[in-house]
Amino acid sequence: MKAAITNKDCIITAYGDHCTFFSRGGTLPEVFAELMGNQGGCSKGKGGSLHFYKKDSSGHGIVGAQVPLGCGLVFAQKHSNDESMTFALYGDGAANQEQLFEALDIYAHWKLPAILVCENNQYGKGIAEWRAKQSSRRSYLHEDIVPGLKVDGMDVLAVKQACKFVKECALKNVKK
């Protein structure tokens, strides 16, 4: 993903945000200080392993909260006219939360230049997908509200191409 975006673009992610923080310029001393609850951490030791903050990327450990928080980031970006955007990553366990649908409606209605990424690993909070829902027919893309596509997250080149493609599409949508 990093190879397809600029430093002006923001990323807000959920659990496992250590690598995103580090790849966006965070330092190992900041990571370890945060994990140890030390004042020198990126969140002053108060975020633990779930809340790594940096101006252009942050991790937020509340399930599903990344998408509505991304609304605020991308709303500011839209009005800055610098062609930057936000990638809001959420897990499949958050895919059926009301806050996600409310945020999707805001994204679509205000034509916000955001990319929503569902990191679907077939588990939500340690519970297998098949145990957590009645139907196996659920779209994580929510195409009825916003357009989407499926990408194999294990294919680095596919992720890079997809990020380039969706960024271009989102920025065209904003200019309308």
C-alpha positions in Angstrom: 0.0 0.0 0.0 2.8 2.4 0.9 4.3 2.1 -2.6 1.1 3.4 -4.2 0.4 6.4 -1.9 2.1 9.6 -0.9 3.1 10.9 2.5 0.1 13.4 2.3 -2.3 10.5 2.3 -3.5 9.3 5.7 -3.9 5.7 7.0 -6.1 4.9 10.0 -6.0 1.2 10.9 -7.1 -1.1 13.7 -5.2 -3.8 15.6 -1.7 -4.6 14.4 -0.9 -1.0 13.6 2.8 -1.3 14.6 4.0 -2.0 11.1 1.9 0.9 9.6 3.3 3.3 12.2 6.8 2.1 11.6 6.5 2.2 7.8 5.2 5.8 7.9 8.3 7.1 9.8 7.7 6.0 13.3 10.8 4.8 15.2 11.6 1.7 17.0 12.2 3.5 20.3 8.8 5.1 20.0 7.2 1.7 19.3 8.9 0.0 22.3 8.3 3.0 24.6 4.6 2.8 23.8 4.4 -0.9 24.3 6.1 -0.5 27.7 3.7 2.4 28.7 6.6 4.9 28.7 6.1 8.7 28.2 8.5 8.5 25.2 6.0 6.5 23.2 4.0 7.8 20.2 0.9 8.1 22.4 2.8 9.1 25.5 2.6 5.5 26.8 -1.2 5.6 27.0 -2.1 3.7 23.9 -0.5 0.4 24.4 -0.4 -1.9 21.4 -3.7 -0.7 20.0 -3.3 3.1 19.6 -0.2 4.2 17.7 -0.6 7.8 16.6 1.3 9.8 14.1 0.1 12.8 12.1 -0.4 10.9 8.8 -1.2 7.5 10.2 -2.8 6.2 13.3 -4.1 3.0 14.9 -7.3 2.9 16.7 -8.1 -0.2 18.7 -11.9 0.3 19.0 -13.6 -2.2 16.7 -15.0 -0.4 13.6 -14.2 3.1 14.8 -11.6 3.6 12.1 -14.2 4.2 9.4 -16.0 7.1 11.1 -12.7 8.6 12.3 -11.5 8.4 8.7 -14.5 10.6 7.8 -13.1 13.5 9.8 -9.6 13.1 8.3 -10.9 12.9 4.7 -13.4 15.7 5.2 -10.4 18.0 6.0 -8.4 16.6 3.1 -11.3 17.3 0.7 -11.3 20.9 1.5 -7.5 21.3 1.4 -7.4 20.7 -2.4 -4.1 18.9 -2.2 -5.3 15.6 -3.8 -4.6 13.6 -0.7 -6.9 11.0 0.7 -7.5 8.6 3.6 -7.3 4.8 3.7 -9.5 3.6 6.6 -8.8 -0.1 7.4 -11.2 -2.1 9.4 -11.6 -5.8 10.2 -14.3 -8.2 9.0 -15.6 -8.3 12.6 -16.6 -4.7 12.2 -18.3 -5.1 8.8 -21.8 -5.4 10.3 -21.7 -2.5 12.8 -24.1 0.4 12.5 -21.3 3.0 12.8 -19.8 1.5 9.6 -23.0 2.0 7.7 -23.5 5.5 8.9 -20.0 6.4 7.9 -20.5 4.8 4.5 -23.5 7.0 4.0 -21.5 10.1 4.8 -18.7 9.1 2.5 -21.0 8.5 -0.4 -23.3 11.5 0.2 -20.4 14.0 0.6 -18.3 12.3 -2.1 -15.3 12.0 0.3 -12.0 10.9 -1.2 -11.5 7.8 1.0 -10.6 4.2 0.5 -12.2 1.8 2.9 -10.3 -1.4 3.3 -11.8 -4.5 4.9 -9.0 -6.7 6.1 -11.0 -10.0 6.0 -9.2 -12.9 7.7 -12.4 -14.9 8.3 -12.2 -14.0 12.1 -13.6 -11.2 14.2 -12.1 -10.8 17.7 -11.0 -14.4 17.6 -14.4 -15.9 16.6 -14.6 -17.7 13.3 -16.8 -16.0 10.7 -19.0 -19.0 10.3 -19.7 -19.0 14.0 -20.5 -15.3 14.3 -23.2 -14.9 11.7 -26.3 -16.6 10.4 -25.6 -16.3 6.7 -22.5 -16.9 4.7 -23.7 -14.4 2.2 -22.5 -11.0 3.4 -20.8 -8.5 1.3 -17.8 -6.8 3.0 -17.7 -4.4 0.2 -21.1 -2.8 0.7 -21.5 -2.2 -3.1 -25.1 -1.0 -2.5 -23.6 2.1 -0.8 -20.2 2.6 -2.3 -18.3 0.8 -5.1 -15.7 -1.7 -4.2 -13.4 -4.5 -5.4 -11.8 -7.6 -3.9 -8.0 -7.9 -3.7 -5.8 -10.7 -2.5 -4.0 -9.0 0.4 -1.2 -11.6 0.2 -0.3 -10.5 -3.4 1.9 -7.4 -2.9 1.7 -6.3 -6.5 -2.1 -6.7 -6.6 -2.4 -4.5 -3.5 -0.1 -1.9 -5.0 -2.1 -1.8 -8.3 -5.4 -1.8 -6.4 -4.3 1.1 -4.2 -3.2 3.2 -7.3 -6.5 2.4 -9.1 -8.8 3.2 -6.2 -7.0 6.4 -5.3 -7.3 7.6 -8.9 -11.0 6.7 -8.9 -11.7 8.4 -5.6 -9.9 11.6 -6.6 -12.0 11.7 -9.8 -15.1 11.3 -7.8 -14.2 14.3 -5.6 -13.8 16.6 -8.6 -17.4 16.0 -9.8 
